[in-house]
Amino acid sequence: MSKPQKKYLVTGGAGYVGSVVAAHLLEAGHAVTVLDDLSTGFREGVPAGAEFIEGRIQDAAKWLDPSYDGVLHFAAYSQVGESVVDPEKYWVNNVGGSVALLAAMRDAGVRTLVFSSTAATYGEPVTTPITESDATAPTNPYGATKLAVDHMITGEAAAHGLAAVSLRYFNVAGAYGSCGERHSPESHLIPLVLQVALGQRESISVYGDDYPTPDGTCVRDYIHVADLAEAHLLALDAATAGEHLICNLGNGNGFSVREVIETVREVTGHPVPETAAPRRAGDPAVLVASATTARERLGWTPSRADLTGIVSDAWTFARREEPTTP
């Protein structure tokens, strides 16, 4: 067996995005350790071949040592609605945990970090597509905690020479092998619509149909989770000592709520009843990313931008997850 190219710690690697990135790292020949407390992740989501540690990022110093070449940091609570009603939970975990992780990295001499940030740091956009130079004004504690960690990383890079890349992504979707989306509670549109197709939900609520968009429903930028994973590996190579690079990740064009629903109908062959609902407060009409920086600095171009393909992969995973009747 050939020697692994490099060794990486993946925090939150039992979750949706973290598990897919861990799988890509293994396929690239790297050694991977997944650190996850399984509060929202799944043990079976950890890819075969990765070492698994059940633990909290607040205790990362117990396991992080100079043998690691870098850290990919996904461990965070990520439910926007929950963050509004229980903000302290998000500040303690997302920010407090990241403070502890950065300290552990500094003490161990591990000097490369790729951070899973979010488009929620921008809040309601003033311009579209959103660029990294646009103002950051989160509208919820989840986005605020991610922005706080971005600020911490900027300081760490300047003061201690950390090589860091933050990847701000929009709506991640699709699946990769046995790794797919299964949040509880689920709040993302594609898996919710697929639940209707599976008969697990009566209908899908459409929150507002009078937006200034072609069909009146909100438009969002969807990115395939495998494209996202590839960007993380490229970010490891692009990380430069003393620099904190921030890149948006997205397809650069959006799909409306109605387009997503119709695509699910076409892919699954099942009816998907809709229920009209009032607009949700703070829902922008259009959220689309400019990924120019990612293309120029990382050499990244999404290759799975087709909505039908994204939904098809998610549908395959959703049927695999559906309980079977004895």
N, C-alpha and C positions, 0 to 999 in steps of 0.2 A: 504494500500500500504506500502511495506517495505521501510525503510529508505535507500537511496543510499549508497553504500559502500564508495565511495570517489567522489570528485568533481574535474573535470579537464577542463582546457581551451584548446581548439583545434584551433590554428591559421591556417587559410587557410582551414578550415573544410568544405568549399563549393566546394573544388576542388576534383579531382579524388581520390587520395590516402587519403587525409584528411577526406573526407566524409565516406569512407569505414572504416577507423579507428574509427571515431566518432560512426558509427553504431555498431561496435564491443564493444566499451566502454559501450554503452547503453545496449547492450545485456548482458554484464557482470554485470549489475546492478549499474553502476556508473551514476552520474549526469554529464552532458556535456553542456558546453557553447561553441558555435562556433563563432569565431571572423574572419570575412572575409570582404574585401572591394568589392567583386564581380567583380574585374577587370578582372579576368580570371576564377573565380568560378561561380557556378550557385545556385541561391537561392533554387531551387527545389531539389538540391543535398543534402541539409542539412537534415539529417535523422529526422523523426518524433520523438519527445520526447526531442530533443536538444533545448536549448535556443539559439537564434540567435541574434548576434550583428553585424550590418553592420558598419564596421569601419576599421581603419588602425592599423597595429601593432605598428606604431610609437606612437600611442595614447593609448597603452595597459594599461598605468597607470590609465586611467579613469575608468577601469572596474576590473582590477586585485586587489584582496584583500586577506586577510589571510584565507578566507574560502576555497580557492582552495588548493588542495593537490599536484597539479603539472600542468605542461604545456606540450603539444605536439605541436611542432612548424613545420608547413608545409608551412606557408605563404612565397612565394618567386616567382619571375619570373624565368622561367625555359627553355626558348627557346635558345638553344646554338647559332643558327645563329643570332638571334636578339641581343644576348649579344655581338657578335663580332662587329656589326655595331652601337650599342648603349650601350657601356659598362657603361657609367655613370648611366643610368637607373638602372642597376643591382647593382652597388655599393651603390647607394642611398637607394634602396629598400631592397635588400637582406642583406647587411651589416648594413646600418644605422638603418633599422627596427629592426634587431636583437640586436643591441646595446641598443636601447630603450626598447626592451622587457626584456633583461637581467637586466637592471636597474629597471624596474617596478617589476620584480620578487624579486629582492634584497630588494627593499623598502617595498614590501608587505609581505616579509618573506616566499615566496613560493620557496621551495628549491629542487624541482625535475623537471628535464627537459629531454624530449626525442626529439632529433633533427633529422629532415629529411635531411640527407646529401646525397652524391651521389658518384658513382664510377668515375664521371668526375674529382674528386680530384686527381686521379692517373695519368691522362693523358694517354700517350701511354705506355702500360705495358712492363716491361723488362722480366718478367716471367709470366707464366700461370700455375695454377690459381693464381689470385691476392690475396695477403694476406695483412692484416692491417699493417704489418711492411715494406711493399714495399714503395719505394719513392713516394712522392706526387709531381706531376709536371703538373698541369692543362694546357691544351692547348687552353682554351678559358676563357673569363671573367666569364661565368656562373660557371664553376668549380672552378675558383679562388675565387669567392665570397663565395662559400660554404666552401672552405678550410679556408678562413679567419674567418668565423664564428666558425668553429671547433677550430681554435687557440684561439679565444676569450673565448669559453666555457672551454677550458683547463685551461686558466688563472683564470676564474671565479671559477672553482672547487677548484683550489689550494689556491686562495686568500680568498674565502668566503664560502667554504664548500658546494658548489652546488653539488648535486647528478645528474650526467648527463650521458646520453647514446646517441651517434651519430650512426645512422644506415645508412650505405652507400650501396645503392642498385643500381642494374644494370637496366635491362629492365623490367619494371612493365607492366603486361598485364592482360587480363581477365576482369571480372566484378563481382559485388556482388549485387544481387537484382537489385534495380533501380539505382545503382551507377556504372558508367562505364566511359570509356575514350572518351572525346570529346573536344580535344584541338582545338584552332583556332588561327593560322593555325596548321593543324595536321602534325607532323613530325615523328611519331612512325610507325614502319613497319606494325605491325598486323592490326591496324585500317586503314592504307592506303590500304593494300591488300584487306581488307573487303569492302572498298569503291569501289574497282574495281568489286568485286563480286556483289555489289548492283547496279552497273551501274552508279555510281556517278563519276567514274574516268575511262578513257579509258584503261589504262594499268598501271602496276607497273614498275618503273625503277629499274633495278638491277645495282648497281654501282660497277662494276668490277667483273669479273668472272675468274680471273687468280691469286687469292690469294693461298697461300700454305695451303689449306684446302681440305678435301675430294672431294668437288664438285666445288671448285674454288671461292665460295662466302663467305662473311664474316660470322663468327660464333659469336653468342651472347648468353648470359645467360638470360633466361626469367623466371620471378618469378610471380606467381599468386598474384593478389592484396590482396586476402583474407589471403594467407600465410603471406604476408607482414604485414597486420594488426595485425595478431596474434603475430608477433614478437614485435610490439610496446607495446602491453599489457605486454608481458613478460619482456620487457626492463624497464617498470615502476617498476616492482617487483625487478629487478636486480640492479637498480640504487643505488649507495652507496655514502654517503656524502663524499665530498672531492675528488671523483674520476670521471674522464671523460673516460668512456669506449667507444671504437670505434669498431663496428662490421660490417663486410660485410654481406650482405644478398643476396643469390642467390641459384640456384639449384645445382651448382657445376658441371654442364655439359652444353654444349651449343647446339644450333640449328642454322643451316645455313640459309641464306636468302632463298635459294631454298627449304629447308625443310619447312620453314614457308609458302611459296607460295603453295607448294604441299599440305600441311595440310589444308590450306584454301580451296583449290579446293575440297578436300575430304569432309570436313565438310559442305560446302555450296552447293556442287553440281553444282557450277557455273564455267564457264571458267574464267581464270585469265590471260589475255595476258601480256607478259613481254616485256620490252624495254631495250635493252642493253645500258648502259651508262658508261662513264669513271669512274675510281676510284675517290673517293672524297679525297681531301687532309686530312691527319690526321686520316684516318679510319684504325685502327689496324685490322689485319686479324682475331684475336681471342680475345674476352673479356669474360672471365669466372671467377667467384668469388670462393674463398675458404671461406666457411661459418663455418669453424671449430670453430672459436671463438664464434659465435652465438650459436652453438650447446653446447659448453662447458660452456659458461657463462650465456646464457639465457635459455638453455634447449629447443632450437628451432630446429625443423626439418620440412622442407616444405612437405606438404602432397598432393599438387596439382601440381606436377612437370611434369605431362604428357602434351605434347604440344597440343594434340588433345583436351583435356579438357579445357586448357587455351583458345584455339581458339574458341571452342564451346560456352563458356561463353561470350566471346567478341562478337560473332556472334549474340547470343540471344539479347544482349544489342543493338548492331548496328541496328538490325531490329526493335527494339522497338523505336529507335530514328529516323528512316527513316520517312520523311514526307509522309503523306497519301494524296491521291487525293480525293477531295470532290466528 
